[in-house]
Structures are given as C-alpha cells and as structure tokens.
Amino acid sequence: MYQQVLDPVADSLGWSSLVAALPLAVLFVLLGGVRMRAWLASLIALAVALAVAVWAYGMPAGQALLAGSEGAAFGFYPILWIVINALWVYNITVATGHFDVLRRSFARVSDDGRLQAVLIAFSFGALLEALAGFGTPVAVTSVMLIALGFPPLKAAVLALTANTAPVAFGAMATPILTLGKVTGESSDTLGAMVGRQTPILAVFVPLVLVTIVDGRRGLRETWPVALLCGAAFGAAQYVTANFVSVPLADVVASLVSAAAVVLAVRTRPSAASAKPAPVAGGAADEPTPEFAARVEGRDGGGAPDSRAEVARAYAPYAIIIAVFVVCQIGPVKDLLDRATRTFSWPGLHLEGPSGGPLALPTFTLNHLTTPGTQMLVAGLITMAALGVGLGRAGRAYRATLVQLRWAIITVMAVLALAFVMNASGQTVTLGTWMAGAGGAFALLSPILGWLGTAVTGSDTSSNSLFGSLQVTAADKADLPAVLMAATNSSGGVLGKMVSPQNLAIAAAAVGLDGREGDIFRRVVLWSLLFLAGMCVLSGLQSTAVLGWMVP
C-alpha cells in the first residue's frame, strides 16, 4: 500500500513541483533539444519518473513498477488498439487502390495544396476525431497529404496542428463524458461550456494551416476560404454542443466545414487560387506533371474515375460512420457494454493524500464499446465491401504492425510514465501547486489541461487526472466550477500536438521514425501560441467581461 504525499521535498510544494516536473523536462529536452528518437527519449523519461517516485516520493519500487505496467497496458489497449485498426483499414484501401481514387476525389475539389490541407487535415481529420480519436486522424490525414504531394515533415505538422479544435468532442465526446463523471457536473453543461471555447479556436486553425503550407502568401491568397471553413466549423460545433447533442458536435461541425469549403471553391474559384497553386505544400509554383495527372485522374493514363469507383473509395468511411453511430444507440450500447470487464490491477494498492483509495488501479476491458473494436468491425465489413480476401487483409495488418512498431514502444512508454507520475503523486503535486494561484488560476487553468494531455496524449486522460482538481481550485478561488472544469478540456486539446504519443504516431505514419524531435520543434510554438490565447479567453470568461458566456 502506498499513500501519496504532495510535498515530499523539504515539505515544500514549490520544491516538490520542481522535482515532479523533471520527467517531463527530460522528455521534452531530449525530443526538442537533443533530437533523440521518441521511443528512447520516452524510456529514459520513464526511468527518471520511476527514480523520482521511489527516491523523492518514497513510493515502493514494486508499486511504481506495477503502476508503470498498468500504464503500458493502457497504452496498448485501448489507445493503440484504436490506432492499429484505423491504420489497418487505411492500408486496405491503399492495397486495393481505392485510396488513390479517394485522393483524386479530394484533389478535384481544388488544385490548391493550401485548401487541400484545410479540407483534409482539418475537416476530414475532425470527422475521424469525432468517430475514433486517439491519434487516428493524425495517422490517416498525414498520409493522405503525402499522397497529394506534401513533404512528409510538413504533412505531419499539418495533421498535428489541425488535430486541436475537434479533440474535446472526439470519440463521440468521450473526454466530456469522462469529465462529467470525475467532477459531478452535468456533461451537457460541460459540453456547452467547451462549445463556447473551442469554436473560437476553430476559427483560427485553418488560417494557421494555410500559413504553415505557404507562409504569408498562403494566408494572403486563401484567407477567405480558410476563415469560412473555421467559422463554419466553430458555428456548427457551438450550435450542436449547446442545443442538439454533445457527442455529435464534431460530426456535424466537420461535415458543415467541408461543405463550406467545397461550396466556396466551386462558386468562387478565384478565392481559392489565382493560379495553379503552390503544389505539394507550397514547394513549387507550378504543378508537376505527376501531380497534374493525379488531379485529372490519369495516374496510369486512363479515364477519370467513375462514380461507382468514387463511391467505393468513400465506402470504408461511410461504413465507419455507420458502425460508430449504431454503436452509440442506447439499447445497442447497453448490450455491447455487457462484455465490459473491470478489475483492480494485481498488486497495485494506492491511496490519495487524504487516505482515500484511488481509482487509478482500476482497469477496464471494454471489449465491444471501445472504438478500436468497432473500427475492427468496420474493417471486416470494408473487406466484404471492397472484395478483399483474408490473406490480403492479413498482410495489410502485418504491414500496419511493422509500420507502427516504434510508435507502439513510444506510446506504451509514455503511458507508463504518465501512470507512474499519477500514482506517485507527481502530477497532483504540479496541479495543486498551480491551483494555489487564487483568482489568477483562471489564467492558469488551461495550462493544467495542456500539461495533462501533453503527458498522456489524451484529453480524456487529462480530464480524468485534473478534472476534480479544477473544480476544487475553482471553489477555493470563488470561480465558476463549470468554467474551470471545461477549460481543462479546452486547454488539453492544445497539448495533443506536442504529446510524444501523437508525435510518434505521426512520425510512423509518414515514415519519419526517429525524427519526432524535428516535428516537435515545428509544432510547439503553435501549441504555445494557441494555449496563450486559451488562457486569455478563460481569464476573461471568469470576469464580467465575458462572464455571460458561462452557462
């Protein structure tokens, strides 16, 4: 049995926080400064977290190792289980040639690489986030961008940057539902509050994407369509989260934003591009013959794709939507939930600082309700729809595991690190220290959510970790509890792009294993810039200036 201590270093919360931050500091320095491979940096940071837990916090080594083993298991199931099956479905479409048809379909919307980045990374990525989450949109959209001619590094950066505004409502609003459970607040109210924060962020994300693609020229030439996309997404997300359904917020917003881009490009082609476009992420002023052939559907010199071929190319994603929607129907969900098994992690016994038992050792095997299993089912249906045999599908699955081998190690190591920090009390020490800021906590609240997601790679995990702490801090500082809890989730979405877990998935998807540090340096400034904006928004919403926005 281990009982957490908040201030083990010199009985000082400040000094203890400095020590507790060491694993994270080591991880980000190794990634961003030393440019070390993510899997190795994660293992070293895990070793530092174990050392801090045992020697600074006095946690028994056996308990610390058990906490790490639970984290590693959680990293594989359900997180990697989702990503593996999502990429498997994608690899099936590649093997059958249907992905090329899908790619050409997107290319025909506009030959402007800047707007393709907005449509694929932001709108289509948001739909994938709404359905599966947990790294799936980063993996799939980054590869789609490469297929359209974007350099691998830029494709990964675009996919990670776009995967922000939709995250809080991802996987059918799993982060919001989890936040409601740990805080005792209504998930509908929390969803409404988040729906008054992330839509503002959504307005700016497409503008940043076109800037990443083509610098100031990209922003100058395409800002009307990019702004329309972000505004359409934000408005739809706000309306759906506040007045329709919290779980469907991203589904509706993604479709509305995509429709807005398509409509804008078709009705006002001059707004999209005055010339053939900066192709391949702005790498060339004129399209290459290969790219032109792809746009025209002439990869092999044949005729443009038929409607039937295009329909078959979209079929896997229609199947995924159908499977996930059906599984969200109340009676169906209740039936599937009967297969869920919950148990205490063997040998792991933890108590909080006050002596109460912690829920961390409780491990859930939700065999049928996890998005990973539902994605697997969608993949099996896709096999039938596309006429793919078991042998071909098996080879695609094996190729997926090989492709993700280093990402698997990284994700399991990062989640092991997160669980060790959570179990020993390191994370709570950091959160409690920040919560002591009083009224200024409204400005710091998003940072806490950002920190949780940066460590765990999941907004859901960040809400589980810091949700109740946000409410406690709000009560002490006389701040709206709903605002602070929701801000944890809204701030958490901005830590997604710098999380080693997602960096590893992006690097594996685009074939840049070992260059996670390069990707990190390209996205960290955008992450911090967005975070600063969210801090200002949260601070203003806690005052009379924007207090009217709090439900």
N, C-alpha and C positions, 0 to 999 in steps of 0.2 A: 504494500500500500504506500502510495506517495501523495502527500498533501502539498499543493502549490504554495509558494511563498512569493509575494510580489516584489519585495525589496531585499534580496539576499546579499547584495553587495554593499557593505558598510551601512546596512539599514537605511539606504538612500534610494528612493525611487528614481532619481536622476541618474546616479551612477549605475544602478541596475539596468536602466534603459540603455545606456551606452554599451554595456556588456551584451545585453539581449539583442542589440542591433548588429553585433559582429557577424553572425552568419549571413545576413542579408548584404552587409557591406562587402564581405569577402566574395559573395556570389556575383554582385554587380561589377565589382572591380575586375574580377577575373574575366567576366564576359566582355565588358566595355573597354577596359583598360589593357589587359593582358591579351585579349582576343583568344582566350582559351576555348577549346571545344566545350559545348554546353554540357555534355554528359560528364566530362571530367570536372568541370567547374562545379557542377551540382553535387558530385560525390565529395569533393573537397569541402564545400559549404556544409554538407550533411555531417561530415566529420567534425567541423567546427561547432555545429549546433549540438551534437552529442557531447562534445567536450564542455561546452558552456552549461548544458543541462546537468552533467554529472559533477563538475568541479565548482561551478559558480552557484547552481541552484540546489545542489545536494541530492539530485534525483538518482536513485539506484540505477546502476548501469543496465541491469536486466530490464527494468521498466522502460528506460529510454530506448533500448533496442527493440522492445516489443512495440512501443509507440511508432518507431520508425517502420517496423514491419507492417503494421496496420496501414500506415500512410502509403507504403509501396503497393500494398494490395488494393487500396482505394484508387491509387493512380492507374492501376491496370483495369480495375472494374469498379465503377462504371466508365471512367473517363476514356481510357484507351480503347475500351470495348466499343465506344461510340465512334471514335476517330477511325479505327481499323475497318469497321464495317462500312462507314461512309466512303472511305477511300476505295474500298473494295468495289462498291457499286460504281464509283467513278472509273476504276480500272477496267471494269467490264465494258463500259461504254467506249473506252479507248480501244480495247481489243476488238470490238465489233465494228469500229469505225463510226459509230453513232455520235461520238464526241466531236468528230470533225464536222459533222452536219450541224450540231448544236453551235459550234464555234462560228461556222459560216453564217448561221442564223443571226447570232449576235452581231457579227461584223456587218451584216446588211443593214442593220438599224442605222449605223453611221460608220463612215470610214475614218472617223476621227478617233485616234487612240485615247485621247483625253476623255471623251464621252463614253467610250467603251469601258474605261476604268471605272467611271462613275456607275454605269449600268451594271457591270459585273461585280466589282468589289463591294459596292455599297448596296444597290437594290437587290441583286440576286444573292449576295452574301447575307443580307438581312433575312431573306426568306430561309436560307439554310440555318441561320442562327435561330430563327423562330421555331424551326422544326427539330433540330438536333443540338445545336450549340456545341460547347466543349471542344472548340478547335476545328470543327468540321468546315465552317465557311472559309477559314484561313487556308486549310489544305486544298479545298476544291477550287476556290476562286483564284488562288495564286497560280495554279497550273493552267487554268483557263486563260489567264492573262498571258502566260508564256506562249501558249498555243496561238495567240493572236499577234505574237511578235515582241512582247515586252521582255527586256532582260530579266533573268531570274531574280537578281537582288531587288530591282525595282518592283517586280511583281509581288515579292514577299512583303516589302514595305507597304505597298498599296493595300494588300489584303489585311495586314495587321492594323493599319490606320483606319480602314473602313469598319473594322470589327469593334466598334465602340458604342455608338448610339443605340444599336439594337440589343446589346448584351443583357441589360437588366430584364428584358422581357423574353430572353432566349429560352429555348427548350420549353415552349409553352408557359412562359413566366415562372419557371422553377425558382429563380432567385427571389422573386417577390413572394411566392407562396412560402418559401423557406423563411424569409424574413418575418412574415406574419406569425409563423409558428414560434420562433425564438423570442419575439418581442411581445406577443399577446395582442398586437394591433391587428385591425382588420386588413386582410390582404387587398381588398378592394380599395380601401382608403390609401394604403401604402402605394398601390399601383397608380392611383390617381395622382398622388404627390410626385412619384417618379415621372409620371406622364406630364408633369409641369416643369420638369428639369431637363431630361434627356432630349425632348423635342427641340429645345433651344440649341443644344449641342449639335443635333442633326442638321440644322440649317448650315452650319459651318463646315461639316465634314466633307461634303462633295467639293467645296471650294478649295479645301486643303489638298484633296486628291488631284485636282487638275493642276495645282501648283507643284505638287511632287512630280507629276508627269512631265510638265513642260515649263516650269518656272513662272515668271511674271507674264510671259507671253501667253501661256496656257490660261492663266487667270483672266487676263485682259480679253482674250478672244472667246472664252467659253463660259464666263461667269453667269450670264443669264440662264443658261440651261442648268448649270450646276446649282445655282441658287434656287431655281424652280424645283429641282429634284429634292434638295434638302428641305425646302419649305413644305413641299407636298408630303414628304415622309413625316416631318415633325407635326404637321397639322393632323394627318391621319393617325399618328401614334397618340397624340393628345386626345382626340375625339374618341378613339376606340378604348383607350385606357380609362377614360373618365366616364364615358356614357354607354359603352357597349360591352366589352369583355376584356379583362386584363390579359388572359392567356393569348388572345387573338391580336393583341396590339401590333406586334411585329409582322404578322402575316398580312394584315390589312395594309400597314404602312409600306411594306416592301412592294406589294403589288401596285399600290397607288403611285409610289415614286417611280417605278419602272414605266408605268403607263404615261406618267407626266413627261418623262424623257423621250419616249417613243413619239408621243404626240408633238412635243416641241420640235424634235428633229424633222418630222415629216411635214409639219405645217410651216416651219420657219427654218429651212435648211441653212440659210445664211447665218443663223445664230449658232449653228453647230461648228461650222468651219468655212472660212472663206477660200480655202484651198484644200488639196488632197489630204492635209492633216499631218501633224507630227506623228509619224508612224512609229510603232514599237517604243512607246513611252517617250516620244519626242527625240528619239535617237536619229531621225532622218527627216529632212524637209520634204522629200518626195517618197512615195511608197515604192518598195522594192517589187520586182516582178512576181516574186513568190507570194508576197502579201496581197498584191492585186489579184493574183489567181485565186487565193483563198477567199477574198471578199466576193469574187464573182462566181465562186463555186466551181472553179476549174483546176482543183489540185491535181487531178490526173488528166486534165484536158477534156473532161466530159461535160455534160449538160448540167445546168443548175439543179440543185436538189429538188425533188418533187415534194408536194405537200405531205404525202404519205411518209416519206423519209424524215421530213422535219418533225412530223407528229411522233414517229418512233423515237426520234432523238430526245424529244421532251418527255416521252413516256416515263422514264425512270423517276423524274422529279415529280410528275403527276402522281405516280404510284406512291412515292414517299409522302407527299402531302396527304393522300387518301388514307394511307396506313396510320399516320400520326393523328389525323383528325378523328378517325374511327376509334382509335385507342384512347382518345380524350373524352369520348361519350361516357356519361356517368355509369350506366349499367355495365358497359364493356370494361371500363377502367376498374370497377369494383371486382368484376370477375377475374381479370388479369392479376389484380392485387392479391388474390388468394394464394398465388405462388410465391409471394414475398416472404422471406425468412429473415428474422432479426436475431442476432446473438451477441453476447459480450466477447470481445477479443480475448482469447485464452491467456490467462496470466497477467493481464493488464488491469490494474486497480488504481484509480485516480480519484483524488478529492480536490475541490477548489480551495481557495484561500480561506473561506469561511468554514470549511469542513464538510460541505455537502458533496455528494457524489457527482462526477462529471459524466456527461453523455458521450464524451469522445470515444471510450472503448466500445460503444455500441456500433456494430457493423451490420449493414443492411444489404441483403442479396435480393434485390427486386428483379427477379429473373425476367419477367414479362413486361413490366412497366418501364424499365429503363429504355431510353432512346436507342441504345446500342442494339438491343434485341429486336426492337421494332424496325431499326434500319436493316438488320439481317433479314427479317421477314420481307421487307421491301425489296431487298436484293434478290431473294429467291423468286419473288413474283416477277422482278425485272428479267431474271434469267428466262422465265417462260415467255414473257412478252417479246424479248429480243431473240428467242430461239438459241440460247446459249446452253451448251451441254455441261454436265458435271465436270468433265475433265478440263474444259476451258475455264470454267469458273474457279476450279481448284487451283489452276496455275495462276490465275489472277489474284487469288487470295494469298498464295505463297509469295508472289511478287510484292504484294502490299506489305506483308510482314517484313520482307527484306528491305523494302524502301523505308520502313519506319523503325528499323532495328535500333538506331542510335536515339531516336526520339523516344522510344519505349523506355530505354535506360534513363534518359533525362527526366521524363515525366515521373517515373517511379521514384527517382532520387529526390526530385523537388517536392513531391508529396510526402515522402518520408521526412524530409527536412521540416516541412510545414507541421506535420503531426508531432514531431519532437519538440518544436518550438511551442506548439499549442499545449502539449501535455505537460511540459516542464514549467510553463508559466511565462516563458519569454515574451510571447505575443501579448498576453494580458498585461504584462508589465509595461510594454510600449503603449498599449491602448490606455491604460489607467493614467500613465504619465501625461499623455496628451489630453485626457479628459479633465485634468486639473486646471485647464486654462480658463475656466469660468465662462463668462459670456462670450469670450473670444473663441470658444470651442466651435461655434457655428462656422467660423472660417476654417477650422482645422478638421472638421468632421469628414469632408471628402477625402482628406489625406489618409485617414484611418481606413476608409473603404479601399482606396487605391493601394495601400500597403497590403491589405488582406488579399486582394486579387493578384497583386504582383508576386506574392509569396506562393499562393496556392494555384494560380492560373484560373480561378473560378470565382465569379461574382456570387454564386450560391454559397461557396465555402466562406467567402469573406463575410457574407451576411450571417452565416451560422456562427462565425467567430466573433464578430464585433456588434451584431445587431442589438443584443441586450445591453451591451456596454454603452452604446449610443443612447439608448433610452435612459439608462441610469444617469449618464452625464447630463442629458437634457433636463432631467428632473432636478438635479443639483444646481444647474445653471439657470433654471427657470426658462428653458427654451422649449418650443413645441416638440414633443416626443415623435410625432409622425414625421415632422420635417427632418429631424436628425437621423431617424431610422432609414427613411427613404434616401437621404443624402449618402448614407453608407453605400447603398447600392449604386446610386448615380456616380459617385466618386470611384467606386470599384470598377466600373466599365472602362475607365481610363487606365487602369493598371493592367488590363488584358494584353495590350500590345507590347509591354515590356516584361511580361511573365516569361521566365525561362521555359516553362512548359509550352507556351504558344510559339516562342521563338524556335524551339526545337521542331515543332510540328511544321512550321513554315519552312524552315531550312531543309527538312527532309522532303517536303513536297516538291520543292523547286530544285533539288539536287545540290544544295549548298551545305551539306553536313560539315560541321567544323567552322562555319563562318557565322554562327549565331551572334558573335560579338559585332560583326560588321552590320548586321541587321539591327541589332540593339542600338547602335550609335545613330542609325538613320531614323529611328522612331522615338527615341527617348525625349528629344526636345519637343516634339509634337505632343507626346503624352503629358509632359510637364506644363506645356502651354495650355492645353485643354483643362488640366487639373487646376491651374491658377484661375481660369475662368469659372470653373465649377465652385471653387472656394468663394469667389466674389458673389456668385449667384446665391449660394447657401447663406452667406453672411447677410445679404440684402433681404432674403426671404425671412430671416429671423427678426427683421426690424419692420418698422411701419412703412418703409419704402416699398417693399414687395411682400409684406406680410399677408396681403389679401390673396396671394397665390396659394396659401396653405389651406387645405380643406379642413 
